[in-house]
Amino acid sequence: MTKREFINDVMENYAGLTDEGREVAERILASLDKKSATPTKRQTENEEIKVKIAEFLTARGPATATEIANAVDISCQRASALLKQMGTPKTKVKGGKVLYGEITATAEAEDEGDE
């Protein structure tokens, strides 16, 4: 349950809610509206990085999270999280590698050559 859902539930279902309590709840809802309308600095940075990741994958093709992280100068964990947010398809290929992006016969053949 989100804060918004909780506050709305209290306002709708709590019979003992005073006018002062209702005003507080409305201020909390207004504060939540303001927060959700303005992206944070980190969210803005992440959107820029997602563009770089998409450009990298378009130019290079499938890559591991480590390769993507190195290419756009971020941590591997952050790359993985952003790839998940982007809904980037991932495929595990022979050798245990996880490649992000569209998988082609070429990528699978390259991985087989590593063994």
TIMI-2910 file (N, C-alpha, C, CB; in pm, 1 decimal, decimal comma, always signed):
<rs>
+----------+----------+----------+----------+----------+----------+----------+----------+----------+----------+----------+----------+------+
!      n_x !      n_y !      n_z !     ca_x !     ca_y !     ca_z !      c_x !      c_y !      c_z !     cb_x !     cb_y !     cb_z ! resn !
+----------+----------+----------+----------+----------+----------+----------+----------+----------+----------+----------+----------+------+
!    +84,8 !   -117,7 !     +0,0 !     +0,0 !     +0,0 !     +0,0 !    +89,3 !   +123,9 !     +0,0 !    -96,5 !     -0,1 !   +122,5 !  Met !
!    +61,3 !   +215,0 !    -90,1 !   +139,4 !   +337,8 !    -98,0 !    +88,0 !   +439,5 !     +4,1 !   +133,8 !   +396,7 !   -240,9 !  Thr !
!   +166,4 !   +544,3 !    +26,0 !   +121,7 !   +650,4 !   +117,0 !     -8,1 !   +711,9 !    +66,7 !   +230,4 !   +759,4 !   +131,6 !  Lys !
!    -14,4 !   +733,4 !    -64,0 !   -133,8 !   +794,1 !   -123,2 !   -256,8 !   +706,3 !    -97,7 !   -113,9 !   +815,9 !   -275,1 !  Arg !
!   -241,9 !   +576,5 !   -119,2 !   -353,4 !   +484,5 !    -96,5 !   -395,6 !   +484,5 !    +50,6 !   -315,1 !   +342,3 !   -140,5 !  Glu !
!   -296,2 !   +486,9 !   +139,0 !   -325,5 !   +487,9 !   +281,7 !   -402,6 !   +614,1 !   +321,9 !   -195,7 !   +477,6 !   +362,1 !  Phe !
!   -353,4 !   +728,9 !   +280,1 !   -419,6 !   +855,7 !   +315,5 !   -561,7 !   +858,8 !   +258,9 !   -338,0 !   +977,2 !   +262,4 !  Ile !
!   -577,9 !   +818,5 !   +133,9 !   -712,5 !   +816,1 !    +74,3 !   -804,2 !   +721,0 !   +149,9 !   -705,4 !   +775,0 !    -73,8 !  Asn !
!   -750,8 !   +605,1 !   +190,9 !   -829,7 !   +508,2 !   +265,7 !   -875,5 !   +567,2 !   +398,4 !   -749,2 !   +380,2 !   +289,4 !  Asp !
!   -785,4 !   +634,1 !   +468,0 !   -819,7 !   +696,5 !   +595,9 !   -926,8 !   +802,9 !   +575,0 !   -694,2 !   +758,4 !   +662,1 !  Val !
!   -909,3 !   +886,5 !   +473,8 !  -1005,5 !   +994,4 !   +449,3 !  -1144,2 !   +939,1 !   +414,2 !   -955,3 !  +1085,5 !   +336,1 !  Met !
!  -1149,0 !   +828,0 !   +343,5 !  -1276,9 !   +771,3 !   +300,9 !  -1343,5 !   +686,4 !   +408,7 !  -1256,9 !   +688,2 !   +177,1 !  Glu !
!  -1264,8 !   +617,7 !   +491,2 !  -1322,3 !   +515,2 !   +577,6 !  -1316,6 !   +541,8 !   +727,6 !  -1255,1 !   +389,4 !   +551,2 !  Asn !
!  -1239,9 !   +639,9 !   +769,6 !  -1228,7 !   +664,1 !   +913,2 !  -1332,5 !   +767,1 !   +954,8 !  -1085,9 !   +711,8 !   +950,8 !  Tyr !
!  -1436,0 !   +720,2 !  +1024,3 !  -1548,4 !   +806,3 !  +1062,1 !  -1507,8 !   +913,4 !  +1163,4 !  -1661,5 !   +722,0 !  +1119,5 !  Ala !
!  -1406,8 !   +885,4 !  +1245,2 !  -1366,5 !   +979,5 !  +1348,8 !  -1267,5 !  +1085,5 !  +1302,4 !  -1307,6 !   +905,0 !  +1462,1 !  Gly !
!  -1244,7 !  +1097,5 !  +1171,4 !  -1148,2 !  +1194,4 !  +1120,3 !  -1202,4 !  +1336,8 !  +1137,7 !  -1116,3 !  +1166,1 !   +971,2 !  Leu !
!  -1126,5 !  +1418,6 !  +1208,3 !  -1168,4 !  +1556,4 !  +1233,0 !  -1137,7 !  +1643,6 !  +1111,8 !  -1098,9 !  +1612,8 !  +1358,3 !  Thr !
!  -1189,8 !  +1763,7 !  +1112,4 !  -1160,3 !  +1858,0 !  +1004,4 !  -1010,4 !  +1886,7 !   +998,5 !  -1239,5 !  +1989,5 !  +1023,7 !  Asp !
!   -948,2 !  +1899,1 !  +1116,6 !   -803,8 !  +1922,8 !  +1121,3 !   -727,9 !  +1803,2 !  +1062,1 !   -757,9 !  +1948,9 !  +1267,1 !  Glu !
!   -770,2 !  +1682,8 !  +1094,9 !   -708,9 !  +1562,1 !  +1040,5 !   -723,9 !  +1554,7 !   +889,3 !   -769,9 !  +1438,9 !  +1104,6 !  Gly !
!   -840,8 !  +1595,1 !   +840,1 !   -865,2 !  +1596,3 !   +695,7 !   -773,5 !  +1697,4 !   +626,4 !  -1013,4 !  +1629,4 !   +666,1 !  Arg !
!   -753,2 !  +1813,8 !   +688,8 !   -664,1 !  +1915,1 !   +631,4 !   -519,8 !  +1863,5 !   +624,7 !   -670,4 !  +2045,2 !   +714,4 !  Glu !
!   -476,7 !  +1795,0 !   +730,5 !   -341,4 !  +1738,5 !   +732,4 !   -327,9 !  +1635,1 !   +619,9 !   -309,9 !  +1673,5 !   +871,4 !  Val !
!   -427,2 !  +1550,9 !   +606,7 !   -424,8 !  +1448,2 !   +502,6 !   -420,3 !  +1511,9 !   +363,6 !   -547,9 !  +1356,1 !   +515,0 !  Ala !
!   -495,2 !  +1617,7 !   +342,5 !   -495,3 !  +1687,3 !   +213,3 !   -359,9 !  +1751,8 !   +184,8 !   -605,6 !  +1793,9 !   +210,3 !  Glu !
!   -293,5 !  +1805,5 !   +290,1 !   -159,1 !  +1862,1 !   +272,1 !    -58,8 !  +1753,6 !   +234,7 !   -113,3 !  +1934,2 !   +400,3 !  Arg !
!    -73,1 !  +1637,1 !   +297,2 !    +16,8 !  +1525,5 !   +263,6 !     -3,9 !  +1485,0 !   +117,9 !     -7,7 !  +1403,6 !   +358,0 !  Ile !
!   -128,3 !  +1473,8 !    +74,0 !   -156,6 !  +1438,8 !    -65,4 !   -100,0 !  +1543,4 !   -161,3 !   -307,9 !  +1424,0 !    -87,0 !  Leu !
!   -113,1 !  +1670,9 !   -124,7 !    -59,0 !  +1778,0 !   -209,4 !    +93,0 !  +1767,3 !   -217,3 !   -100,2 !  +1917,2 !   -154,9 !  Ala !
!   +156,7 !  +1733,2 !   -106,1 !   +301,4 !  +1715,6 !   -104,2 !   +343,1 !  +1598,2 !   -192,8 !   +350,8 !  +1693,9 !    +39,4 !  Ser !
!   +267,2 !  +1489,3 !   -188,6 !   +296,2 !  +1373,8 !   -273,6 !   +281,0 !  +1408,5 !   -421,6 !   +204,2 !  +1256,9 !   -237,4 !  Leu !
!   +179,5 !  +1491,0 !   -453,3 !   +160,2 !  +1533,9 !   -592,1 !   +279,1 !  +1615,5 !   -640,3 !    +31,0 !  +1615,9 !   -606,1 !  Asp !
!   +328,8 !  +1704,3 !   -553,6 !   +441,8 !  +1789,2 !   -590,1 !   +567,3 !  +1705,4 !   -613,6 !   +467,5 !  +1893,9 !   -480,8 !  Lys !
!   +591,0 !  +1605,2 !   -526,5 !   +708,4 !  +1519,8 !   -540,7 !   +704,3 !  +1440,8 !   -670,0 !   +719,4 !  +1425,1 !   -422,7 !  Lys !
!   +589,4 !  +1385,7 !   -703,6 !   +581,7 !  +1300,7 !   -822,3 !   +587,9 !  +1380,9 !   -951,5 !   +454,5 !  +1219,2 !   -819,4 !  Ser !
!   +563,3 !  +1509,8 !   -944,5 !   +563,8 !  +1593,2 !  -1064,7 !   +704,6 !  +1639,0 !  -1103,7 !   +474,8 !  +1714,2 !  -1043,7 !  Ala !
!   +797,0 !  +1635,1 !  -1010,7 !   +931,6 !  +1685,1 !  -1036,7 !  +1033,4 !  +1571,1 !  -1027,2 !   +967,4 !  +1798,1 !   -937,6 !  Thr !
!  +1099,0 !  +1536,7 !  -1138,5 !  +1200,4 !  +1430,2 !  -1130,6 !  +1320,4 !  +1476,7 !  -1049,1 !  +1245,9 !  +1387,1 !  -1272,2 !  Pro !
!  +1380,8 !  +1382,7 !   -977,9 !  +1499,1 !  +1414,7 !   -898,6 !  +1620,0 !  +1428,8 !   -991,1 !  +1524,6 !  +1305,5 !   -790,7 !  Thr !
!  +1728,3 !  +1479,4 !   -934,4 !  +1852,5 !  +1494,3 !  -1010,3 !  +1899,0 !  +1357,7 !  -1060,7 !  +1962,6 !  +1560,8 !   -923,2 !  Lys !
!  +1889,8 !  +1256,6 !   -977,0 !  +1932,0 !  +1121,1 !  -1012,8 !  +1844,7 !  +1064,1 !  -1125,4 !  +1926,3 !  +1029,2 !   -889,2 !  Arg !
!  +1712,5 !  +1088,3 !  -1119,3 !  +1622,7 !  +1041,0 !  -1224,9 !  +1656,8 !  +1106,4 !  -1358,5 !  +1476,2 !  +1069,8 !  -1187,9 !  Gln !
!  +1689,1 !  +1234,6 !  -1355,6 !  +1726,9 !  +1305,8 !  -1477,0 !  +1856,8 !  +1249,3 !  -1533,2 !  +1741,5 !  +1456,3 !  -1449,2 !  Thr !
!  +1954,5 !  +1224,6 !  -1445,8 !  +2081,4 !  +1164,1 !  -1489,0 !  +2056,9 !  +1027,0 !  -1550,8 !  +2179,4 !  +1152,1 !  -1370,0 !  Glu !
!  +1971,6 !   +948,1 !  -1485,7 !  +1943,9 !   +813,7 !  -1535,4 !  +1880,1 !   +815,7 !  -1674,4 !  +1853,3 !   +740,3 !  -1438,2 !  Asn !
!  +1794,2 !   +911,1 !  -1700,1 !  +1732,3 !   +921,0 !  -1832,5 !  +1837,8 !   +948,7 !  -1940,1 !  +1625,0 !  +1031,8 !  -1833,6 !  Glu !
!  +1934,2 !  +1034,3 !  -1907,1 !  +2043,2 !  +1063,3 !  -2001,0 !  +2129,6 !   +939,0 !  -2024,5 !  +2130,5 !  +1179,3 !  -1948,1 !  Glu !
!  +2154,8 !   +864,6 !  -1917,6 !  +2235,2 !   +742,6 !  -1929,7 !  +2160,9 !   +637,0 !  -2011,1 !  +2270,6 !   +687,0 !  -1790,1 !  Ile !
!  +2029,4 !   +627,2 !  -1992,7 !  +1949,9 !   +530,7 !  -2069,6 !  +1961,6 !   +557,7 !  -2219,8 !  +1802,0 !   +536,0 !  -2026,2 !  Lys !
!  +1967,2 !   +684,9 !  -2257,2 !  +1984,3 !   +720,4 !  -2398,8 !  +2120,7 !   +670,0 !  -2447,2 !  +1971,9 !   +875,5 !  -2419,8 !  Val !
!  +2224,8 !   +691,2 !  -2366,3 !  +2358,6 !   +644,6 !  -2403,9 !  +2362,0 !   +492,5 !  -2416,9 !  +2462,5 !   +691,0 !  -2300,5 !  Lys !
!  +2295,0 !   +423,8 !  -2324,9 !  +2290,4 !   +277,4 !  -2330,4 !  +2221,2 !   +231,5 !  -2458,6 !  +2217,3 !   +220,2 !  -2206,4 !  Ile !
!  +2108,7 !   +294,0 !  -2490,1 !  +2035,0 !   +256,6 !  -2611,6 !  +2119,6 !   +281,3 !  -2736,2 !  +1902,8 !   +335,3 !  -2621,2 !  Ala !
!  +2190,7 !   +393,6 !  -2739,0 !  +2278,1 !   +423,6 !  -2853,2 !  +2390,4 !   +320,7 !  -2863,0 !  +2337,0 !   +566,0 !  -2840,7 !  Glu !
!  +2448,1 !   +282,9 !  -2748,8 !  +2556,1 !   +183,3 !  -2747,4 !  +2506,2 !    +49,4 !  -2800,7 !  +2612,4 !   +166,0 !  -2604,6 !  Phe !
!  +2391,1 !     +3,6 !  -2750,1 !  +2337,9 !   -125,6 !  -2793,7 !  +2298,3 !   -124,0 !  -2941,4 !  +2217,4 !   -164,2 !  -2708,4 !  Leu !
!  +2249,3 !    -10,6 !  -2989,2 !  +2213,1 !     +1,5 !  -3130,1 !  +2337,7 !     -7,2 !  -3218,1 !  +2138,5 !   +134,0 !  -3155,7 !  Thr !
!  +2443,5 !    +58,8 !  -3175,4 !  +2566,5 !    +60,2 !  -3255,0 !  +2643,0 !    -72,1 !  -3245,9 !  +2656,3 !   +174,6 !  -3209,7 !  Ala !
!  +2649,3 !   -129,5 !  -3126,5 !  +2733,2 !   -247,0 !  -3104,6 !  +2658,1 !   -377,9 !  -3112,5 !  +2799,3 !   -237,1 !  -2972,4 !  Arg !
!  +2533,0 !   -378,9 !  -3070,2 !  +2458,5 !   -503,9 !  -3061,2 !  +2463,4 !   -555,7 !  -2918,2 !  +2515,1 !   -609,3 !  -3159,4 !  Gly !
!  +2427,6 !   -681,2 !  -2898,7 !  +2420,7 !   -738,2 !  -2764,2 !  +2551,6 !   -723,2 !  -2686,8 !  +2383,4 !   -884,5 !  -2772,6 !  Pro !
!  +2537,5 !   -698,4 !  -2556,2 !  +2655,2 !   -679,5 !  -2471,5 !  +2622,2 !   -720,4 !  -2328,7 !  +2704,0 !   -532,4 !  -2476,2 !  Ala !
!  +2724,9 !   -749,6 !  -2252,1 !  +2705,0 !   -779,8 !  -2110,8 !  +2687,6 !   -649,1 !  -2033,8 !  +2824,4 !   -862,3 !  -2053,9 !  Thr !
!  +2635,1 !   -660,4 !  -1912,0 !  +2617,8 !   -541,2 !  -1827,9 !  +2752,5 !   -474,4 !  -1801,1 !  +2549,2 !   -578,3 !  -1694,4 !  Ala !
!  +2857,4 !   -553,8 !  -1786,4 !  +2990,8 !   -498,2 !  -1761,8 !  +3039,0 !   -417,2 !  -1881,5 !  +3091,1 !   -610,4 !  -1730,5 !  Thr !
!  +3019,7 !   -470,0 !  -2000,0 !  +3060,6 !   -398,1 !  -2121,1 !  +2982,5 !   -267,4 !  -2136,0 !  +3040,1 !   -486,7 !  -2245,7 !  Glu !
!  +2854,3 !   -274,4 !  -2106,6 !  +2770,1 !   -153,7 !  -2115,6 !  +2814,8 !    -52,3 !  -2010,2 !  +2618,6 !   -189,3 !  -2096,7 !  Ile !
!  +2838,2 !    -99,4 !  -1888,3 !  +2881,6 !    -10,1 !  -1779,7 !  +3011,7 !    +60,5 !  -1815,7 !  +2899,4 !    -89,0 !  -1648,6 !  Ala !
!  +3106,2 !    -15,1 !  -1870,5 !  +3234,0 !    +45,2 !  -1909,5 !  +3216,2 !   +147,0 !  -2021,4 !  +3332,5 !    -63,1 !  -1953,1 !  Asn !
!  +3127,0 !   +117,2 !  -2114,3 !  +3106,7 !   +206,3 !  -2228,8 !  +3044,3 !   +340,4 !  -2189,2 !  +3018,8 !   +138,2 !  -2331,8 !  Ala !
!  +2956,3 !   +339,4 !  -2089,3 !  +2889,1 !   +463,9 !  -2050,2 !  +2938,7 !   +517,4 !  -1915,6 !  +2738,7 !   +441,6 !  -2043,9 !  Val !
!  +3047,0 !   +455,0 !  -1862,6 !  +3115,1 !   +501,3 !  -1742,2 !  +3024,6 !   +505,1 !  -1618,6 !  +3172,0 !   +638,1 !  -1766,6 !  Asp !
!  +2960,1 !   +389,7 !  -1589,9 !  +2880,0 !   +373,3 !  -1468,3 !  +2914,5 !   +237,8 !  -1408,1 !  +2725,5 !   +384,7 !  -1498,4 !  Ile !
!  +2862,9 !   +210,8 !  -1288,3 !  +2888,4 !    +81,0 !  -1225,5 !  +2805,6 !    -27,1 !  -1294,8 !  +2855,6 !    +85,8 !  -1073,6 !  Ser !
!  +2850,7 !   -148,8 !  -1281,6 !  +2780,3 !   -262,5 !  -1339,8 !  +2640,6 !   -276,4 !  -1276,7 !  +2862,4 !   -392,9 !  -1320,0 !  Cys !
!  +2629,9 !   -252,7 !  -1147,1 !  +2501,2 !   -262,2 !  -1078,7 !  +2402,7 !   -159,1 !  -1131,8 !  +2519,3 !   -244,3 !   -928,4 !  Gln !
!  +2451,6 !    -37,6 !  -1153,6 !  +2364,1 !    +67,1 !  -1205,4 !  +2322,6 !    +34,6 !  -1348,7 !  +2434,0 !   +204,7 !  -1199,1 !  Arg !
!  +2415,1 !    -18,0 !  -1426,0 !  +2382,4 !    -57,7 !  -1563,2 !  +2273,3 !   -164,2 !  -1563,1 !  +2507,9 !   -110,0 !  -1636,3 !  Ala !
!  +2287,3 !   -264,1 !  -1476,8 !  +2187,2 !   -370,5 !  -1468,0 !  +2050,7 !   -315,5 !  -1429,3 !  +2231,0 !   -476,3 !  -1367,1 !  Ser !
!  +2049,3 !   -225,2 !  -1331,7 !  +1922,7 !   -167,1 !  -1286,3 !  +1856,9 !    -85,4 !  -1397,9 !  +1945,8 !    -78,6 !  -1162,2 !  Ala !
!  +1936,7 !     -5,8 !  -1469,3 !  +1881,2 !    +75,8 !  -1577,8 !  +1833,1 !    -10,9 !  -1694,3 !  +1985,8 !   +176,2 !  -1627,5 !  Leu !
!  +1907,2 !   -116,3 !  -1724,3 !  +1865,4 !   -208,4 !  -1830,1 !  +1731,6 !   -272,6 !  -1794,4 !  +1972,6 !   -317,1 !  -1853,3 !  Leu !
!  +1714,4 !   -306,3 !  -1666,8 !  +1587,1 !   -364,3 !  -1622,1 !  +1475,1 !   -261,6 !  -1635,6 !  +1597,5 !   -413,5 !  -1475,4 !  Lys !
!  +1500,5 !   -136,3 !  -1594,3 !  +1400,2 !    -30,2 !  -1607,8 !  +1361,5 !     -9,3 !  -1753,1 !  +1452,3 !   +100,6 !  -1548,6 !  Gln !
!  +1458,9 !    -22,1 !  -1841,8 !  +1435,4 !     -1,2 !  -1984,8 !  +1361,4 !   -118,9 !  -2047,6 !  +1567,6 !    +21,3 !  -2057,2 !  Met !
!  +1353,8 !   -231,1 !  -1976,7 !  +1290,1 !   -348,7 !  -2031,9 !  +1372,8 !   -413,5 !  -2142,2 !  +1154,3 !   -313,0 !  -2084,4 !  Gly !
!  +1503,9 !   -396,0 !  -2132,6 !  +1594,3 !   -450,3 !  -2233,9 !  +1592,7 !   -602,2 !  -2227,5 !  +1738,2 !   -396,5 !  -2214,3 !  Thr !
!  +1568,3 !   -669,2 !  -2340,5 !  +1568,2 !   -815,1 !  -2338,1 !  +1706,3 !   -869,5 !  -2303,7 !  +1522,1 !   -870,6 !  -2472,8 !  Pro !
!  +1706,8 !   -977,9 !  -2225,1 !  +1835,7 !  -1039,8 !  -2191,3 !  +1826,6 !  -1188,8 !  -2221,5 !  +1873,4 !  -1015,3 !  -2040,6 !  Lys !
!  +1939,8 !  -1242,9 !  -2261,7 !  +1947,0 !  -1383,7 !  -2296,2 !  +2075,4 !  -1442,2 !  -2240,1 !  +1939,5 !  -1404,0 !  -2449,1 !  Thr !
!  +2061,2 !  -1556,2 !  -2175,5 !  +2179,6 !  -1627,1 !  -2126,9 !  +2227,8 !  -1716,3 !  -2240,7 !  +2148,4 !  -1711,4 !  -1996,1 !  Lys !
!  +2355,3 !  -1704,1 !  -2274,1 !  +2412,9 !  -1784,3 !  -2381,6 !  +2512,4 !  -1882,7 !  -2322,9 !  +2480,9 !  -1694,6 !  -2487,9 !  Val !
!  +2559,0 !  -1975,2 !  -2404,4 !  +2654,0 !  -2075,0 !  -2356,2 !  +2772,8 !  -2006,6 !  -2290,4 !  +2701,2 !  -2165,6 !  -2471,4 !  Lys !
!  +2818,7 !  -2064,9 !  -2183,3 !  +2928,5 !  -2005,0 !  -2109,3 !  +2878,4 !  -1924,9 !  -1990,7 !  +3011,2 !  -1916,8 !  -2200,2 !  Gly !
!  +2745,4 !  -1913,8 !  -1974,3 !  +2687,3 !  -1844,9 !  -1860,0 !  +2677,1 !  -1694,8 !  -1872,3 !  +2764,6 !  -1876,0 !  -1741,7 !  Gly !
!  +2719,5 !  -1637,6 !  -1983,6 !  +2709,9 !  -1492,5 !  -2001,8 !  +2564,1 !  -1451,6 !  -2019,8 !  +2794,2 !  -1446,7 !  -2123,2 !  Lys !
!  +2531,5 !  -1333,5 !  -1971,7 !  +2400,3 !  -1275,5 !  -1996,0 !  +2421,0 !  -1156,5 !  -2087,8 !  +2328,9 !  -1233,8 !  -1862,2 !  Val !
!  +2361,2 !  -1161,6 !  -2205,5 !  +2371,8 !  -1052,7 !  -2301,8 !  +2241,8 !   -973,8 !  -2304,1 !  +2405,4 !  -1106,6 !  -2442,6 !  Leu !
!  +2255,6 !   -842,7 !  -2307,4 !  +2140,2 !   -753,4 !  -2314,5 !  +2127,4 !   -702,0 !  -2457,0 !  +2153,5 !   -635,2 !  -2213,7 !  Tyr !
!  +2005,9 !   -687,8 !  -2502,7 !  +1980,3 !   -641,3 !  -2638,5 !  +1932,8 !   -757,2 !  -2723,8 !  +2106,4 !   -577,1 !  -2699,6 !  Gly !
!  +1909,6 !   -731,3 !  -2848,2 !  +1865,3 !   -835,5 !  -2939,4 !  +1977,9 !   -935,1 !  -2961,2 !  +1818,9 !   -775,4 !  -3073,6 !  Glu !
!  +1947,0 !  -1061,2 !  -2948,5 !  +2046,2 !  -1165,5 !  -2966,7 !  +2039,2 !  -1215,0 !  -3111,3 !  +2023,6 !  -1282,4 !  -2866,0 !  Ile !
!  +2154,9 !  -1219,0 !  -3173,6 !  +2161,7 !  -1264,8 !  -3312,6 !  +2243,0 !  -1392,7 !  -3317,8 !  +2223,7 !  -1156,1 !  -3405,4 !  Thr !
!  +2237,2 !  -1459,9 !  -3429,8 !  +2317,7 !  -1580,8 !  -3448,3 !  +2465,8 !  -1548,5 !  -3435,6 !  +2288,8 !  -1645,1 !  -3585,2 !  Ala !
!  +2504,9 !  -1428,3 !  -3475,9 !  +2644,7 !  -1386,6 !  -3467,0 !  +2691,2 !  -1382,7 !  -3322,6 !  +2664,2 !  -1249,9 !  -3532,0 !  Thr !
!  +2608,2 !  -1326,9 !  -3231,9 !  +2645,3 !  -1317,7 !  -3091,2 !  +2658,5 !  -1456,6 !  -3030,9 !  +2542,1 !  -1235,3 !  -3013,2 !  Ala !
!  +2570,0 !  -1548,1 !  -3065,0 !  +2577,3 !  -1682,5 !  -3011,5 !  +2700,7 !  -1754,7 !  -3065,1 !  +2450,3 !  -1760,7 !  -3045,8 !  Glu !
!  +2733,1 !  -1732,9 !  -3192,6 !  +2850,1 !  -1796,9 !  -3251,5 !  +2978,3 !  -1745,9 !  -3187,4 !  +2853,7 !  -1773,2 !  -3402,1 !  Ala !
!  +2984,6 !  -1614,7 !  -3159,1 !  +3102,2 !  -1557,5 !  -3094,2 !  +3121,7 !  -1619,8 !  -2956,1 !  +3088,7 !  -1404,0 !  -3082,8 !  Glu !
!  +3011,5 !  -1639,7 !  -2883,1 !  +3021,9 !  -1696,9 !  -2750,7 !  +3069,7 !  -1841,4 !  -2757,5 !  +2888,3 !  -1688,6 !  -2678,9 !  Asp !
!  +3024,7 !  -1916,3 !  -2855,5 !  +3068,2 !  -2054,6 !  -2871,5 !  +3217,3 !  -2061,2 !  -2901,8 !  +2988,5 !  -2123,4 !  -2982,6 !  Glu !
!  +3267,2 !  -1961,8 !  -2969,6 !  +3408,7 !  -1956,6 !  -3003,4 !  +3497,1 !  -1930,6 !  -2882,2 !  +3432,5 !  -1850,4 !  -3106,8 !  Gly !
!  +3439,9 !  -1879,0 !  -2773,7 !  +3516,8 !  -1849,4 !  -2652,6 !  +3550,4 !  -1974,9 !  -2573,8 !  +3440,2 !  -1753,1 !  -2564,3 !  Asp !
!  +3478,2 !  -2084,3 !  -2597,4 !  +3498,0 !  -2205,5 !  -2517,0 !  +3622,6 !  -2278,8 !  -2553,3 !  +3381,8 !  -2297,4 !  -2531,3 !  Glu !
+----------+----------+----------+----------+----------+----------+----------+----------+----------+----------+----------+----------+------+
</rs>
